[in-house]
Amino acid sequence: MIKTAMLMAAMTALFGFAGTMLGGFEGLLIAIILAIAVNLFAWYNSDKMVLRMYGAKEVPRGHPLYEMVADLSLNARLPVPKVYEIQSNQPNAFATGRNPENAAVAATTGLLERLNQNEIAAVMAHELAHIKNRDTTVMVVAATFAGAISMLANFAMFFGGRRNNNMGFIGLIAMMILAPLAASIIQMAISRSREYIADRVGAEICGNPLWLASALKSIQGFASIIDNHGAERNPSTAHMFIINPLHAHAHDKLFSTHPSTANRITALEAMVGKVKPIQSNHRSSIPKTGRRTRTENPWTDNR
């Protein structure tokens, strides 16, 4: 949380400095109003838009995945979100929605078919952690600042920036290029830091960090060889998934939306013996063993 706060403070400072240099107070005000309007619309309608984009189908009460998410939601002390299934061979999952009362989680058919129940429970716990931590809102705020800075750079390009700035033409061009670049770097760093937090909270929700470590290893392995066609068509949504669906490289990079999977696994393994599970008084039906059942797929909806 401290790292996220520091990054948000850096984004705010960058916005104030770049905005004043590029557009003056008037340009800064116009850019922030436009960016807020665009991102508020996206934030309010994000769940409907992204679920429609991936052709997600809601699963009913009684479906094994729904019941698992319901149990985990009790552990997390959250309202039960809507639960969706996406037709994709690549194992993956994401959460969306503007707040815990209007949230949804989605899992691909590849996730339900290729991972065991403990791993699936851990993945769903990770997505519930994003909802619990209100990461959608955090990323919208970051996107608002980054978008406003990009707008300011465009204003400067078309209107010449502030007439009374002391940067000169070369300085203005440099600021137009570097300010949006720096904003994107900070935005991606915020995204990576939220993944580490969601891993930790997700391990607490499901009660076992090794379940999530195993799931991340499995998903990364499959994601590197199986395409997610929906994500390839809509790469701007890649940051939402638990593992980058676009065959990202394994190492942390400035513009990567996800941390290195190996680093995430190491952090989870370090939690063994230290994590305190979040548990409600409700008797959970989350499986306690890591056995795989290949003969029957309990996740298939036979409606």
C-alpha positions as a Markdown table, in Angstrom:
| # | Residue | x | y | z |
|---|---|---|---|---|
| 1 | Met | 0.0 | 0.0 | 0.0 |
| 2 | Ile | 2.9 | 2.4 | 0.8 |
| 3 | Lys | 4.4 | 1.7 | -2.6 |
| 4 | Thr | 1.1 | 2.4 | -4.4 |
| 5 | Ala | 0.7 | 5.6 | -2.4 |
| 6 | Met | 4.2 | 6.8 | -3.4 |
| 7 | Leu | 3.6 | 6.0 | -7.0 |
| 8 | Met | 0.2 | 7.8 | -7.0 |
| 9 | Ala | 2.0 | 10.8 | -5.4 |
| 10 | Ala | 4.6 | 10.7 | -8.1 |
| 11 | Met | 1.9 | 10.6 | -10.8 |
| 12 | Thr | 0.2 | 13.6 | -9.2 |
| 13 | Ala | 3.4 | 15.5 | -9.0 |
| 14 | Leu | 4.2 | 14.7 | -12.6 |
| 15 | Phe | 0.7 | 15.8 | -13.7 |
| 16 | Gly | 1.0 | 19.1 | -11.9 |
| 17 | Phe | 4.5 | 19.9 | -13.3 |
| 18 | Ala | 3.9 | 18.7 | -16.8 |
| 19 | Gly | 0.5 | 20.2 | -16.9 |
| 20 | Thr | 1.7 | 23.6 | -15.9 |
| 21 | Met | 4.6 | 23.5 | -18.3 |
| 22 | Leu | 2.7 | 22.2 | -21.3 |
| 23 | Gly | -0.7 | 23.8 | -21.0 |
| 24 | Gly | -0.8 | 26.3 | -18.2 |
| 25 | Phe | -3.6 | 26.3 | -15.6 |
| 26 | Glu | -6.3 | 26.4 | -18.3 |
| 27 | Gly | -4.9 | 23.5 | -20.3 |
| 28 | Leu | -4.4 | 21.5 | -17.1 |
| 29 | Leu | -8.0 | 22.1 | -16.1 |
| 30 | Ile | -9.4 | 21.1 | -19.5 |
| 31 | Ala | -7.3 | 17.9 | -19.6 |
| 32 | Ile | -8.2 | 16.7 | -16.1 |
| 33 | Ile | -11.9 | 17.3 | -16.8 |
| 34 | Leu | -11.8 | 15.4 | -20.0 |
| 35 | Ala | -9.8 | 12.6 | -18.5 |
| 36 | Ile | -12.1 | 12.3 | -15.5 |
| 37 | Ala | -15.2 | 12.2 | -17.8 |
| 38 | Val | -13.7 | 9.5 | -20.0 |
| 39 | Asn | -12.5 | 7.3 | -17.2 |
| 40 | Leu | -15.6 | 7.7 | -15.1 |
| 41 | Phe | -17.7 | 6.4 | -18.0 |
| 42 | Ala | -15.2 | 3.5 | -18.4 |
| 43 | Trp | -15.2 | 2.8 | -14.7 |
| 44 | Tyr | -19.0 | 2.8 | -14.4 |
| 45 | Asn | -19.5 | 0.5 | -17.4 |
| 46 | Ser | -16.3 | -1.5 | -17.2 |
| 47 | Asp | -18.0 | -4.8 | -16.1 |
| 48 | Lys | -20.6 | -4.8 | -18.9 |
| 49 | Met | -18.2 | -3.7 | -21.6 |
| 50 | Val | -15.4 | -6.2 | -20.8 |
| 51 | Leu | -17.7 | -9.2 | -20.2 |
| 52 | Arg | -19.5 | -8.5 | -23.5 |
| 53 | Met | -16.1 | -8.1 | -25.2 |
| 54 | Tyr | -15.2 | -11.7 | -24.1 |
| 55 | Gly | -18.6 | -13.2 | -24.7 |
| 56 | Ala | -18.8 | -14.2 | -21.0 |
| 57 | Lys | -21.7 | -16.3 | -19.9 |
| 58 | Glu | -23.0 | -16.0 | -16.3 |
| 59 | Val | -23.1 | -19.2 | -14.4 |
| 60 | Pro | -26.1 | -19.9 | -12.1 |
| 61 | Arg | -26.3 | -20.7 | -8.4 |
| 62 | Gly | -25.6 | -24.3 | -7.8 |
| 63 | His | -22.8 | -24.4 | -10.4 |
| 64 | Pro | -19.6 | -25.6 | -8.7 |
| 65 | Leu | -17.7 | -22.5 | -9.7 |
| 66 | Tyr | -20.4 | -20.2 | -8.3 |
| 67 | Glu | -20.5 | -22.1 | -5.0 |
| 68 | Met | -16.7 | -22.0 | -4.7 |
| 69 | Val | -16.7 | -18.2 | -5.3 |
| 70 | Ala | -19.6 | -17.9 | -2.8 |
| 71 | Asp | -17.6 | -19.7 | -0.1 |
| 72 | Leu | -14.5 | -17.6 | -0.8 |
| 73 | Ser | -16.6 | -14.4 | -0.7 |
| 74 | Leu | -17.7 | -15.4 | 2.8 |
| 75 | Asn | -14.0 | -15.8 | 3.8 |
| 76 | Ala | -13.2 | -12.4 | 2.3 |
| 77 | Arg | -16.3 | -10.8 | 3.9 |
| 78 | Leu | -17.5 | -9.6 | 0.5 |
| 79 | Pro | -20.9 | -9.7 | -1.3 |
| 80 | Val | -20.9 | -12.6 | -3.7 |
| 81 | Pro | -20.0 | -11.2 | -7.1 |
| 82 | Lys | -21.6 | -12.3 | -10.4 |
| 83 | Val | -19.6 | -15.3 | -11.8 |
| 84 | Tyr | -18.9 | -15.8 | -15.5 |
| 85 | Glu | -17.3 | -18.3 | -17.7 |
| 86 | Ile | -15.4 | -17.4 | -20.8 |
| 87 | Gln | -14.8 | -19.8 | -23.7 |
| 88 | Ser | -11.0 | -19.9 | -24.1 |
| 89 | Asn | -8.5 | -22.7 | -24.0 |
| 90 | Gln | -6.0 | -20.5 | -22.2 |
| 91 | Pro | -6.3 | -20.8 | -18.4 |
| 92 | Asn | -6.9 | -17.3 | -17.0 |
| 93 | Ala | -9.3 | -15.2 | -15.0 |
| 94 | Phe | -10.0 | -11.6 | -14.1 |
| 95 | Ala | -12.2 | -9.4 | -11.9 |
| 96 | Thr | -14.2 | -6.3 | -12.9 |
| 97 | Gly | -16.7 | -3.9 | -11.6 |
| 98 | Arg | -16.7 | -0.5 | -10.0 |
| 99 | Asn | -17.1 | -1.6 | -6.4 |
| 100 | Pro | -17.7 | -4.8 | -4.3 |
| 101 | Glu | -21.5 | -4.4 | -4.7 |
| 102 | Asn | -21.3 | -4.3 | -8.5 |
| 103 | Ala | -18.4 | -6.8 | -9.1 |
| 104 | Ala | -17.9 | -9.8 | -11.3 |
| 105 | Val | -15.3 | -12.5 | -11.6 |
| 106 | Ala | -14.7 | -14.5 | -14.8 |
| 107 | Ala | -12.8 | -17.7 | -15.4 |
| 108 | Thr | -11.9 | -19.3 | -18.8 |
| 109 | Thr | -12.9 | -22.8 | -19.6 |
| 110 | Gly | -9.2 | -23.5 | -19.9 |
| 111 | Leu | -8.7 | -22.6 | -16.3 |
| 112 | Leu | -11.6 | -24.9 | -15.2 |
| 113 | Glu | -10.4 | -27.8 | -17.3 |
| 114 | Arg | -6.6 | -27.6 | -16.7 |
| 115 | Leu | -6.2 | -26.7 | -13.1 |
| 116 | Asn | -7.1 | -28.7 | -10.0 |
| 117 | Gln | -9.7 | -27.4 | -7.5 |
| 118 | Asn | -7.2 | -26.0 | -5.0 |
| 119 | Glu | -5.6 | -24.0 | -7.8 |
| 120 | Ile | -8.9 | -22.7 | -9.1 |
| 121 | Ala | -9.9 | -21.7 | -5.5 |
| 122 | Ala | -6.7 | -19.7 | -5.2 |
| 123 | Val | -7.2 | -18.0 | -8.5 |
| 124 | Met | -10.7 | -17.0 | -7.6 |
| 125 | Ala | -9.4 | -15.8 | -4.2 |
| 126 | His | -6.9 | -13.6 | -6.0 |
| 127 | Glu | -9.6 | -12.0 | -8.1 |
| 128 | Leu | -11.7 | -11.4 | -5.0 |
| 129 | Ala | -8.7 | -9.7 | -3.5 |
| 130 | His | -8.7 | -7.2 | -6.3 |
| 131 | Ile | -12.4 | -6.5 | -5.5 |
| 132 | Lys | -11.7 | -6.2 | -1.8 |
| 133 | Asn | -8.8 | -3.9 | -2.4 |
| 134 | Arg | -10.8 | -1.8 | -4.9 |
| 135 | Asp | -8.1 | -2.1 | -7.5 |
| 136 | Thr | -10.4 | -1.1 | -10.3 |
| 137 | Thr | -10.8 | 2.3 | -8.7 |
| 138 | Val | -7.1 | 2.6 | -8.1 |
| 139 | Met | -6.3 | 1.9 | -11.7 |
| 140 | Val | -9.0 | 4.3 | -13.0 |
| 141 | Val | -7.4 | 7.1 | -10.9 |
| 142 | Ala | -4.0 | 6.2 | -12.4 |
| 143 | Ala | -5.4 | 6.0 | -15.9 |
| 144 | Thr | -7.1 | 9.4 | -15.4 |
| 145 | Phe | -3.8 | 11.1 | -14.6 |
| 146 | Ala | -1.9 | 9.3 | -17.4 |
| 147 | Gly | -4.7 | 10.2 | -19.8 |
| 148 | Ala | -4.7 | 13.8 | -18.8 |
| 149 | Ile | -0.9 | 14.0 | -19.3 |
| 150 | Ser | -1.2 | 12.5 | -22.7 |
| 151 | Met | -4.0 | 15.0 | -23.6 |
| 152 | Leu | -1.8 | 17.9 | -22.4 |
| 153 | Ala | 1.0 | 16.7 | -24.7 |
| 154 | Asn | -1.4 | 16.7 | -27.6 |
| 155 | Phe | -2.6 | 20.2 | -26.7 |
| 156 | Ala | 1.0 | 21.3 | -26.7 |
| 157 | Met | 1.6 | 19.7 | -30.0 |
| 158 | Phe | -1.4 | 21.3 | -31.7 |
| 159 | Phe | -1.4 | 24.7 | -29.9 |
| 160 | Gly | 2.2 | 25.2 | -29.0 |
| 161 | Gly | 1.9 | 24.9 | -25.2 |
| 162 | Arg | 2.1 | 27.9 | -23.0 |
| 163 | Arg | 3.2 | 31.0 | -24.8 |
| 164 | Asn | 5.2 | 32.2 | -21.7 |
| 165 | Asn | 7.0 | 29.0 | -20.8 |
| 166 | Asn | 10.8 | 29.1 | -20.4 |
| 167 | Met | 11.5 | 25.7 | -21.9 |
| 168 | Gly | 12.0 | 26.8 | -25.5 |
| 169 | Phe | 11.1 | 24.7 | -28.5 |
| 170 | Ile | 13.5 | 21.8 | -27.7 |
| 171 | Gly | 12.3 | 21.7 | -24.1 |
| 172 | Leu | 8.7 | 21.7 | -25.1 |
| 173 | Ile | 9.2 | 18.8 | -27.5 |
| 174 | Ala | 11.2 | 16.8 | -24.9 |
| 175 | Met | 8.4 | 17.4 | -22.3 |
| 176 | Met | 5.7 | 16.3 | -24.8 |
| 177 | Ile | 7.6 | 13.0 | -25.3 |
| 178 | Leu | 8.9 | 12.3 | -21.8 |
| 179 | Ala | 5.8 | 13.3 | -19.7 |
| 180 | Pro | 3.4 | 10.7 | -21.2 |
| 181 | Leu | 6.2 | 8.1 | -21.2 |
| 182 | Ala | 6.9 | 8.7 | -17.5 |
| 183 | Ala | 3.1 | 8.6 | -16.8 |
| 184 | Ser | 2.9 | 5.2 | -18.5 |
| 185 | Ile | 5.8 | 3.9 | -16.6 |
| 186 | Ile | 4.3 | 4.9 | -13.2 |
| 187 | Gln | 0.9 | 3.5 | -14.3 |
| 188 | Met | 2.4 | 0.1 | -15.1 |
| 189 | Ala | 4.3 | 0.1 | -11.8 |
| 190 | Ile | 1.1 | 0.7 | -9.9 |
| 191 | Ser | -0.5 | -2.2 | -11.8 |
| 192 | Arg | 2.4 | -4.5 | -10.9 |
| 193 | Ser | 2.3 | -3.5 | -7.3 |
| 194 | Arg | -1.4 | -4.2 | -7.0 |
| 195 | Glu | -0.8 | -7.8 | -8.3 |
| 196 | Tyr | 1.6 | -8.5 | -5.5 |
| 197 | Ile | -1.0 | -7.2 | -3.0 |
| 198 | Ala | -3.7 | -9.3 | -4.5 |
| 199 | Asp | -1.5 | -12.4 | -4.4 |
| 200 | Arg | -1.0 | -11.8 | -0.6 |
| 201 | Val | -4.6 | -11.1 | 0.2 |
| 202 | Gly | -5.8 | -13.9 | -2.1 |
| 203 | Ala | -3.5 | -16.4 | -0.2 |
| 204 | Glu | -5.2 | -15.2 | 3.0 |
| 205 | Ile | -8.7 | -15.7 | 1.6 |
| 206 | Cys | -8.1 | -19.2 | 0.3 |
| 207 | Gly | -5.8 | -20.1 | 3.3 |
| 208 | Asn | -2.8 | -21.5 | 1.4 |
| 209 | Pro | -0.2 | -19.5 | -0.5 |
| 210 | Leu | 1.1 | -22.6 | -2.2 |
| 211 | Trp | -2.2 | -23.2 | -4.0 |
| 212 | Leu | -1.8 | -19.8 | -5.7 |
| 213 | Ala | 1.9 | -20.3 | -6.4 |
| 214 | Ser | 1.0 | -23.6 | -8.1 |
| 215 | Ala | -1.8 | -22.0 | -10.0 |
| 216 | Leu | 0.5 | -19.2 | -11.3 |
| 217 | Lys | 3.1 | -21.6 | -12.4 |
| 218 | Ser | 0.5 | -23.7 | -14.3 |
| 219 | Ile | -1.2 | -20.7 | -15.9 |
| 220 | Gln | 2.1 | -19.2 | -17.0 |
| 221 | Gly | 3.1 | -22.5 | -18.6 |
| 222 | Phe | -0.1 | -22.8 | -20.6 |
| 223 | Ala | -0.4 | -19.1 | -21.4 |
| 224 | Ser | 3.0 | -19.2 | -23.1 |
| 225 | Ile | 1.8 | -21.8 | -25.6 |
| 226 | Ile | -2.0 | -21.2 | -25.9 |
| 227 | Asp | -3.4 | -18.0 | -27.4 |
| 228 | Asn | -6.1 | -16.0 | -25.8 |
| 229 | His | -7.8 | -14.7 | -29.0 |
| 230 | Gly | -10.1 | -12.3 | -27.1 |
| 231 | Ala | -7.1 | -10.7 | -25.4 |
| 232 | Glu | -5.2 | -10.6 | -28.7 |
| 233 | Arg | -8.0 | -8.6 | -30.2 |
| 234 | Asn | -8.3 | -6.4 | -27.1 |
| 235 | Pro | -4.8 | -5.9 | -25.7 |
| 236 | Ser | -5.8 | -3.0 | -23.6 |
| 237 | Thr | -7.6 | -5.4 | -21.3 |
| 238 | Ala | -4.5 | -7.6 | -20.7 |
| 239 | His | -3.7 | -6.0 | -17.3 |
| 240 | Met | -7.0 | -7.3 | -15.9 |
| 241 | Phe | -6.0 | -11.0 | -16.1 |
| 242 | Ile | -4.1 | -12.8 | -13.3 |
| 243 | Ile | -1.4 | -13.7 | -15.8 |
| 244 | Asn | -0.6 | -11.6 | -18.9 |
| 245 | Pro | -2.5 | -13.4 | -21.7 |
| 246 | Leu | -0.3 | -11.9 | -24.4 |
| 247 | His | 2.7 | -14.1 | -23.9 |
| 248 | Ala | 4.6 | -11.5 | -21.8 |
| 249 | His | 8.3 | -12.1 | -21.0 |
| 250 | Ala | 9.2 | -13.5 | -17.6 |
| 251 | His | 11.1 | -10.5 | -16.3 |
| 252 | Asp | 9.8 | -7.3 | -14.8 |
| 253 | Lys | 9.9 | -4.5 | -17.4 |
| 254 | Leu | 9.0 | -0.9 | -17.2 |
| 255 | Phe | 6.0 | -1.3 | -19.4 |
| 256 | Ser | 4.8 | -4.7 | -18.2 |
| 257 | Thr | 1.4 | -4.7 | -16.5 |
| 258 | His | 2.3 | -7.8 | -14.5 |
| 259 | Pro | 5.3 | -8.7 | -12.3 |
| 260 | Ser | 7.5 | -11.6 | -13.2 |
| 261 | Thr | 5.6 | -14.8 | -12.4 |
| 262 | Ala | 8.8 | -16.3 | -10.8 |
| 263 | Asn | 9.0 | -13.3 | -8.5 |
| 264 | Arg | 5.3 | -13.7 | -7.5 |
| 265 | Ile | 5.8 | -17.4 | -6.8 |
| 266 | Thr | 8.9 | -16.7 | -4.6 |
| 267 | Ala | 6.9 | -14.1 | -2.6 |
| 268 | Leu | 4.1 | -16.6 | -2.1 |
| 269 | Glu | 6.4 | -19.3 | -1.0 |
| 270 | Ala | 7.9 | -16.9 | 1.5 |
| 271 | Met | 4.5 | -16.6 | 3.1 |
| 272 | Val | 4.3 | -20.3 | 4.1 |
| 273 | Gly | 3.9 | -20.6 | 7.8 |
| 274 | Lys | 3.3 | -16.8 | 8.1 |
| 275 | Val | -0.1 | -16.3 | 6.4 |
| 276 | Lys | -3.1 | -16.0 | 8.6 |
| 277 | Pro | -6.2 | -17.3 | 6.7 |
| 278 | Ile | -9.2 | -15.1 | 6.6 |
| 279 | Gln | -12.0 | -17.4 | 7.8 |
| 280 | Ser | -15.7 | -16.8 | 8.5 |
| 281 | Asn | -17.8 | -19.0 | 10.8 |
| 282 | His | -19.4 | -20.6 | 7.7 |
| 283 | Arg | -18.3 | -24.1 | 6.9 |
| 284 | Ser | -16.4 | -23.9 | 3.6 |
| 285 | Ser | -16.7 | -26.4 | 0.8 |
| 286 | Ile | -13.3 | -25.4 | -0.6 |
| 287 | Pro | -11.4 | -28.6 | -1.2 |
| 288 | Lys | -8.6 | -29.5 | 1.2 |
| 289 | Thr | -6.5 | -31.7 | -1.0 |
| 290 | Gly | -4.6 | -31.1 | -4.2 |
| 291 | Arg | -5.8 | -34.2 | -6.1 |
| 292 | Arg | -6.6 | -33.8 | -9.7 |
| 293 | Thr | -9.7 | -35.5 | -11.2 |
| 294 | Arg | -9.3 | -36.1 | -14.9 |
| 295 | Thr | -12.1 | -38.6 | -15.3 |
| 296 | Glu | -14.9 | -36.1 | -14.7 |
| 297 | Asn | -14.9 | -32.3 | -15.1 |
| 298 | Pro | -17.1 | -30.9 | -12.2 |
| 299 | Trp | -17.0 | -27.4 | -13.8 |
| 300 | Thr | -18.9 | -28.3 | -17.0 |
| 301 | Asp | -22.3 | -26.7 | -17.1 |
| 302 | Asn | -24.6 | -29.4 | -18.5 |
| 303 | Arg | -27.6 | -27.1 | -18.9 |
